[in-house]
């Protein structure tokens, strides 16, 4: 196993990283710390350090490291690779804008459109903005963040599915929220794709809930793959449609976004066209989240 340290800012317990690599050295992030000091603490892990994983549970992980863009080049000069060193911003508006730039389908909507169209209202921040809300006032100041701002969903336990006409006018321009196309299919099928280096797992599930999460899935299937399989003909003998297109979209997104470790959530419409709805660079790993075979397969990505 490659000697690895994770630059770590936790909000929950039971992250995927500790399930896959319990021996990883978790080095706490110190907001406001100069980059030289951060690098020095990481190098104290030992002479055998080969990889640094940026594992900061925030929608804008780059805010937590001074001179973030210098982190990768500084370690590469030392012969140490940095994973997720390009992940600056995983807010939903940012993700959807990036997808549009590379020609992938986007869920982003404007206020103009059919009033009867079904939409889903989400927080713009990842994980409903809880990681940002939990940051202390002292650390918010060091990060250059302003006061806490409630999103339209602050009093709601989850996202809201409604018609376009039911969305309050102020929500369309609220920076804390995003109104997206509600993508659905007759089977209630949806996907999560895990990425660990070259290793990939495509999780396919079905659910009857309006807002679908893998923990609610029935008839779940986990396909153990790798990045190269997205470009070969053999994947068509392993995956069913639309999972083949899901795999290709997820791999393209991971490569363009610089996601070395994390998960990507996708939904598909009635024609099997996949839409990426979330990128997470610090995936949660509940108990139990997946079978041992899945854990072993993903852990191979660290080698």
Secondary structure as GFF3:
##gff-version 3
##sequence-region A 1 303
A	DSSP	beta_strand	4	9	.	.	.	ID=ss1
A	DSSP	alpha_helix	16	20	.	.	.	ID=ss2
A	DSSP	beta_strand	25	28	.	.	.	ID=ss3
A	DSSP	alpha_helix	35	43	.	.	.	ID=ss4
A	DSSP	beta_strand	51	56	.	.	.	ID=ss5
A	DSSP	three_ten_helix	61	64	.	.	.	ID=ss6
A	DSSP	alpha_helix	68	77	.	.	.	ID=ss7
A	DSSP	beta_strand	81	83	.	.	.	ID=ss8
A	DSSP	alpha_helix	92	101	.	.	.	ID=ss9
A	DSSP	beta_strand	118	123	.	.	.	ID=ss10
A	DSSP	three_ten_helix	126	129	.	.	.	ID=ss11
A	DSSP	alpha_helix	130	133	.	.	.	ID=ss12
A	DSSP	alpha_helix	137	143	.	.	.	ID=ss13
A	DSSP	beta_strand	160	163	.	.	.	ID=ss14
A	DSSP	three_ten_helix	164	166	.	.	.	ID=ss15
A	DSSP	three_ten_helix	169	173	.	.	.	ID=ss16
A	DSSP	beta_strand	177	181	.	.	.	ID=ss17
A	DSSP	beta_strand	189	196	.	.	.	ID=ss18
A	DSSP	beta_strand	199	206	.	.	.	ID=ss19
A	DSSP	three_ten_helix	214	216	.	.	.	ID=ss20
A	DSSP	beta_strand	218	226	.	.	.	ID=ss21
A	DSSP	three_ten_helix	227	231	.	.	.	ID=ss22
A	DSSP	three_ten_helix	233	237	.	.	.	ID=ss23
A	DSSP	alpha_helix	243	257	.	.	.	ID=ss24
A	DSSP	beta_strand	261	268	.	.	.	ID=ss25
A	DSSP	beta_strand	274	280	.	.	.	ID=ss26
A	DSSP	alpha_helix	292	299	.	.	.	ID=ss27
A	DSSP	three_ten_helix	300	302	.	.	.	ID=ss28
###
